[in-house]
Amino acid sequence: MIDLLPPRQSTMIRAAALYSKNEIPWRDEPDGTHEILVKGQPADADYLYTLAQDWRSPEEPARFSGVFGLKPAADSTPDNISSVTGTLAGELMIDTYGIGALVDTLADTLREFHGDLKAPWDSAPGTFNHHDRAAMDRFHRQMPHLAAKFDHYFKFNNLLDEFNSPAGPIVLFNVDAEVHQDALKKYPLLYDFYRKVVPAVTAKSEILDSHANYWFREAFDHGHIRVMMMIRDGLLTPFNAAMQPAGNSVALNQLTHGSYRTLASGQITSLAMNFGLANIGFATHYRRDADNVTFVNRMDAVPQLIAPPGVHQMMDLIAGDFLRVLATGNGGLNTRLTSRLLPNGTYDFAGGATAQLNYSPTLELLARIGDAVAQEHNDQVRAEERAFFEELFDAFVADYNDARPAIIALDSDRDDRQEKSK
C-alpha cells in the first residue's frame, strides 16, 4: 500500500487523482468515501502498523487507530472526480499524561527563562552580555549533557535581553543562533542538504492576538535561527513590533479558553528569483477543563504566491485555484487536537485534518519532478535526521535521569506541604 501512495509531501496535491486508483486497497463507504484504516501497537522493541477492516478506538495504552479518507466533492461526477474532501485523522491512548500536563510544564519552564535579572539593564535588544552568560551558565549547570550538545552544534549570537520597567524586570527571550555546519559532517547527507538550504531559504511564523500583538515569533533567515517571546514575572507577555510589552501577562496553566492567530510564510531563492508562499493564516480556539484540552484550527486566509512578475501569473494559473479551494472550500482547511482523561486513568489523544482538495495536473507534474529529486536519498536523509535528534534527546534523558532524585524529593516536599495544609 505504501508503494502505491505518493510521498507524503505531495499527497494533498494528488488526492483527487488518488481517489480513482483502484489498485489501492480502499475500504468503500456508502457515501462514496474511499478509506484506508490503520491500527498500531507495540511489537517488542518496534511499533507495528497494519491495515484494519473497521474503525475502533484504542482500548489499551500505546494502541493507535488512524484513517485516511477521500470523498468526492458535491459537484463531482463518477467520470470526473476533480475535487475531493480529504481527511487524515488518528487516535492514540497513553497512560502517562495529557496535553494539560504539557501546558503546565511549559508554564513552569517559562519561569526559568531569565539571566541574572540585574543591572546594568539592556537598552536595546540583540546584545550578548552578562544576562545571556548568566542564563547559559545556569543551563550548563542544570543540564550539562544537553548543553554540551548545543555547544557542539550551535553558535548563539544572542539568547535573551533583560529590561527594567515600573512593573518589574522584563525578559525578552530573543534567540539568534546558527548551526556549526562542520559539526554536521558526521551526517554527510544532512550536512549537504543544510549547506544548500542556508543561502536559499527564509521562513517565519508568528502567533498573534486579536490586537495584532505578538505572543511568539520564530524564523529561519539564511542560516539564522530566531525565536522570540516575552516573559514578565515568569508569565508569558504580549509584545508589539517595537518589542515592548503590549498587554497583560498570562499564566498558561490557568487559561480555560482563548483564541489566537498563527501567520506563516516561506520562500526559496533560485536563479536570483524568490518563490514561495505568504499569508498562511490559521485561527485557533483553545479550551480546557479539569479533564480535557481542545485545539481547533481553521485556515482563515488564502495563501499568497511569491514569484517574480510574469512568473507570478503562470504560478497562479498552476496553483492559485488549488490554494483558494484549500482555504475556502467546504469551510476551509481545519484541524482539531484533543486529549481527554478516561475513567480508567489513561488519556485519549485524537487529532485530525479535513480540507477540500482540487486536482491540478500541472501541480502533479511538478510534484512528480520534486519527488524524483527528493526520493533519491529520502530514506538516508531521514535516518540521519532521526540520528541527530536522538543525540539531543539522549542528552536530555541523561540530564533528566541525573536530576530525577532531586525532582522526586521536590514532589515529596510539595505533597507533604499540601497534606499539612489540609
MOJO-V278226 format. One line per field, one symbol per residue. psi: psi as a letter, one per 30 degrees, with the letter a starting at -180 (. if undefined). A space follows every 50 residues. Layout:
# MOJO-V278226
psi = ???
This chain:
# MOJO-V278226
psi = eeffklkffgeeegeeeeegjffkiljklfgfkklkkklklkjbflkkkl klflkkkkflkgkkklkjkkkklegllffiifkljkkjllkkklgdlaee eeeeeeeeefffilcfhllklkfllgkjafeeeeeeeeeeeeieeeeeee eefkkjfkelkklllfglkkjjjikjllkjefffffieeeeeeeeeeeff kklllkklafgglkfkklljjhfkjkkklkkkhgkkkllafghlkhaklk jeffkfllklkkkllklkkkhgkkkaklhjkkkkkkkkaefkkkkkkkkg lkkkkjllkeeeeeeeeefeeeeeeeffkhflkklkklkkklfgflkjkk llkklkjlkjeeeeeeeeeeeeeefegeeeeeeeeeeefeeeeeeeeeee eefeeeeeeeeeeeeeeeeef.
